[in-house]
Amino acid sequence: MPLVLATCQLATTSDVRVNAARVVALVRRAAARGAHLAHFPEACISGYAGADVASHAGTDWALVAEGLRAVADAARRHRTWVVVGSAHRLTPPHKPHNSLYVLDDRGVLVDRYDKRFCAGDRHGRTGDLAHYTPGDRLVTFDVRGVRCGLQVCHDFRYPELYRAYGRRGVSLMLHSFHAGAIPPARYAAMRRGVGATGARLSGGATLPAITMRAGMITAAADNHVWISCPNSSARRSCWPSFVVRPDGVVTGRLRPDRAGVLLTTIDPAAPYYDSTAAWRGRAVAGRLHSGRLVVDPRSAPTTAP
């Protein structure tokens, strides 16, 4: 049964009320266009620590909970599943999780995914680990017969997660990002790091624009899954939200630095090219070759001509 997916982007801010109102407006817009599931960027209710907000030290957690309730109410009113990012408070002094909440079309919170690979140094002083506590579990759920999985941003660097979700039968990965709200000076430095020649040859002016898009295309084709990639549109964002189908073809993308909804019809039964269908299961199981091995005196000596 086809699933109409809405990949939604918005300009995330430090104001929880503004963020929640923007999410609610996009849920309404997505539902009006026939979406069964609306998917949002990383940390888009609470704001993303290190970008939208300096840290979560002063976060009003009651206000974050109120924002989530407003989104849940929108999911119920519009009969639409919603996957939305936010920080999730833990007991002090523990840092919050960087989470995706799953709300069903009755507005019920049915599960939560916590970003597993938070970027940063081993001592937790830099990057995500300066602000967040990592999680340790996969999350799957079904909408209209489509098995969905969840990941957040830096998780894409670890293909083992995609393989693990593949073993659970996931055919649609909802992979939320926040590669936006970058100050002009830092954005200029990121562009200099890539260089004009690198940008021309690589198809992106910053490393996130190059690696995140390429990583999602590769993950889709390697694992034969649909991938929804919403990003914050807060200026400057490194790339606009997009969707990739199971053969690695990008089916649509939004305009950069502005709010929007990208609709995609997901049909798990649709036949897309899959070059690894015959051997992917064996590779996941640890048999790292195709076909049948043979014992041959011309095979074993590897230094003979």
Buried (B, 14 or more C-beta within 10 A) or exposed (E): EBBBBBBBBBBBBBBBBBBBBBBBBBBBBBBEEEBBBBBBBBBBBBBBBBBBBEEBEEBEBEBBBBBBEBBBBBBBEBEBBBBBBBBBBEEEEEBBBBBBBBBBBEBEBEBBBBBBBBBBEEEBEEBBBBBBBBBEEBBBBEBEEBBBBBBBBBBBEEEEBBBBBBEEEBBBBBBBBBBBBBEEEEBEEBBEEBEEEBBEEBEBBBBBBBBBBBBBBBBBBBBBBBBBBBBBBBBBBBBBBBBBBBBBEBEEBBEBBEBBBBBBEBBBEEEBEEEBEEBBEEBBEEEEEEEEEEEEEEEEEEEEE
